[in-house]
Amino acid sequence: MKERKLNRGVEEYKKSRQNTKRVISSTKEKKQIECASDLNNLNHQNEIFQAVKHMVKEGEDIMGSNCLKGVLG
């Protein structure tokens, strides 16, 4: 009896997980299409370039820092 309930619960979980994956993938696809169509608009292109520029700037290493000067000397 408990095995049936356990198996039913596992099956329900698998079905709900599959449905969730379908919804997520379709939503991602719609968003990608929307973003791709925004590339044709100049205003959106500028926003994208600014965001990429900001991301690159955040990823750069800090150069010329003297933080460890007192510790090493």
Backbone as CSV, one residue per row, in Angstrom:
resi,resn,N_x,N_y,N_z,CA_x,CA_y,CA_z,C_x,C_y,C_z
1,MET,0.829,-1.200,0.000,0.000,0.000,0.000,0.871,1.261,0.000
2,LYS,1.882,1.265,0.873,2.763,2.428,0.929,3.577,2.561,-0.350
3,GLU,3.933,1.418,-0.947,4.706,1.453,-2.183,3.897,2.082,-3.310
4,ARG,2.610,1.796,-3.362,1.761,2.391,-4.395,1.701,3.906,-4.244
5,LYS,1.523,4.356,-2.982,1.479,5.801,-2.735,2.816,6.439,-3.085
6,LEU,3.899,5.740,-2.736,5.224,6.261,-3.016,5.452,6.337,-4.524
7,ASN,5.077,5.283,-5.241,5.234,5.279,-6.697,4.371,6.344,-7.353
8,ARG,3.160,6.525,-6.846,2.269,7.545,-7.385,2.875,8.925,-7.159
9,GLY,3.451,9.129,-5.985,4.084,10.418,-5.695,5.265,10.684,-6.597
10,VAL,6.051,9.654,-6.856,7.205,9.803,-7.736,6.743,10.108,-9.155
11,GLU,5.721,9.432,-9.620,5.196,9.673,-10.964,4.637,11.083,-11.094
12,GLU,3.917,11.534,-10.075,3.378,12.901,-10.099,4.512,13.920,-10.126
13,TYR,5.554,13.639,-9.351,6.713,14.542,-9.318,7.367,14.617,-10.698
14,LYS,7.565,13.477,-11.331,8.194,13.453,-12.647,7.360,14.206,-13.673
15,LYS,6.038,14.011,-13.630,5.159,14.720,-14.571,5.206,16.224,-14.346
16,SER,5.178,16.633,-13.089,5.204,18.070,-12.804,6.558,18.662,-13.194
17,ARG,7.627,17.899,-13.010,8.952,18.372,-13.398,9.041,18.531,-14.912
18,GLN,8.489,17.583,-15.653,8.488,17.673,-17.109,7.683,18.877,-17.584
19,ASN,6.520,19.093,-16.976,5.690,20.248,-17.345,6.426,21.550,-17.052
20,THR,7.110,21.597,-15.925,7.856,22.795,-15.561,8.964,23.060,-16.569
21,LYS,9.671,22.012,-16.967,10.736,22.172,-17.958,10.181,22.676,-19.288
22,ARG,9.027,22.186,-19.686,8.401,22.642,-20.937,8.062,24.129,-20.860
23,VAL,7.478,24.534,-19.748,7.092,25.941,-19.586,8.328,26.830,-19.591
24,ILE,9.361,26.417,-18.889,10.583,27.219,-18.828,11.227,27.332,-20.197
25,SER,11.312,26.227,-20.921,11.956,26.275,-22.237,11.162,27.126,-23.224
26,SER,9.834,27.042,-23.182,9.039,27.868,-24.098,9.160,29.347,-23.734
27,THR,9.221,29.655,-22.454,9.385,31.041,-22.022,10.748,31.567,-22.436
28,LYS,11.789,30.748,-22.285,13.124,31.163,-22.704,13.163,31.434,-24.201
29,GLU,12.540,30.566,-24.963,12.528,30.733,-26.414,11.824,32.024,-26.813
30,LYS,10.689,32.316,-26.165,9.967,33.557,-26.453,10.826,34.772,-26.112
31,LYS,11.515,34.732,-24.991,12.358,35.847,-24.565,13.526,36.036,-25.518
32,GLN,14.117,34.944,-25.999,15.217,35.050,-26.952,14.748,35.674,-28.256
33,ILE,13.584,35.287,-28.710,13.033,35.870,-29.941,12.771,37.355,-29.742
34,GLU,12.246,37.714,-28.580,11.972,39.119,-28.271,13.263,39.925,-28.242
35,CYS,14.296,39.390,-27.613,15.579,40.100,-27.545,16.214,40.215,-28.920
36,ALA,16.080,39.184,-29.732,16.650,39.222,-31.079,15.945,40.273,-31.934
37,SER,14.643,40.418,-31.769,13.929,41.430,-32.548,14.266,42.839,-32.061
38,ASP,14.655,42.976,-30.793,15.050,44.278,-30.255,16.374,44.769,-30.835
39,LEU,17.181,43.865,-31.362,18.469,44.274,-31.917,18.311,45.168,-33.136
40,ASN,17.184,45.105,-33.797,16.951,45.939,-34.974,16.625,47.383,-34.609
41,ASN,16.222,47.617,-33.377,15.871,48.954,-32.921,17.134,49.644,-32.386
42,LEU,17.423,50.863,-32.851,18.645,51.558,-32.454,18.701,51.853,-30.964
43,ASN,17.569,52.209,-30.372,17.564,52.500,-28.944,17.957,51.273,-28.132
44,HIS,17.453,50.129,-28.530,17.773,48.900,-27.808,19.216,48.470,-28.058
45,GLN,19.731,48.760,-29.250,21.124,48.430,-29.539,22.051,49.193,-28.602
46,ASN,21.763,50.479,-28.398,22.590,51.287,-27.503,22.542,50.746,-26.083
47,GLU,21.369,50.335,-25.623,21.241,49.774,-24.279,22.056,48.494,-24.142
48,ILE,22.021,47.675,-25.178,22.763,46.418,-25.145,24.257,46.688,-25.117
49,PHE,24.728,47.607,-25.956,26.147,47.929,-25.980,26.601,48.508,-24.644
50,GLN,25.784,49.334,-24.021,26.132,49.892,-22.721,26.210,48.795,-21.660
51,ALA,25.285,47.856,-21.709,25.293,46.761,-20.740,26.532,45.887,-20.917
52,VAL,26.886,45.596,-22.158,28.081,44.787,-22.421,29.335,45.528,-21.973
53,LYS,29.393,46.805,-22.253,30.540,47.617,-21.849,30.680,47.621,-20.336
54,HIS,29.567,47.727,-19.647,29.574,47.700,-18.183,30.046,46.341,-17.668
55,MET,29.600,45.271,-18.306,29.998,43.925,-17.895,31.501,43.719,-18.096
56,VAL,32.033,44.213,-19.198,33.462,44.074,-19.464,34.252,44.867,-18.445
57,LYS,33.778,46.053,-18.130,34.468,46.906,-17.178,34.493,46.270,-15.786
58,GLU,33.393,45.637,-15.389,33.345,44.972,-14.092,34.271,43.769,-14.044
59,GLY,34.499,43.126,-15.179,35.317,41.924,-15.221,36.810,42.190,-15.277
60,GLU,37.221,43.443,-15.452,38.640,43.764,-15.548,39.315,43.626,-14.186
61,ASP,40.588,43.242,-14.217,41.369,43.150,-12.986,41.772,44.547,-12.533
62,ILE,41.951,44.691,-11.239,42.388,45.967,-10.683,43.902,46.038,-10.835
63,MET,44.389,47.079,-11.473,45.823,47.229,-11.716,46.352,48.379,-10.885
64,GLY,47.584,48.256,-10.451,48.242,49.343,-9.753,47.807,49.516,-8.317
65,SER,47.349,48.474,-7.689,46.905,48.573,-6.309,48.094,48.400,-5.372
66,ASN,48.185,49.240,-4.356,49.250,49.181,-3.369,48.771,48.646,-2.041
67,CYS,47.788,47.783,-2.056,47.174,47.304,-0.824,48.140,46.484,0.023
68,LEU,49.039,45.737,-0.575,49.911,44.840,0.160,51.286,45.416,0.424
69,LYS,51.506,46.668,0.121,52.820,47.272,0.255,53.326,47.227,1.694
70,GLY,52.485,47.604,2.643,52.888,47.597,4.055,53.067,46.201,4.607
71,VAL,52.340,45.231,4.097,52.425,43.870,4.600,53.713,43.207,4.153
72,LEU,54.142,43.468,2.933,55.341,42.839,2.406,56.617,43.509,2.900
73,GLY,56.581,44.784,3.215,57.788,45.546,3.557,58.104,45.458,4.950
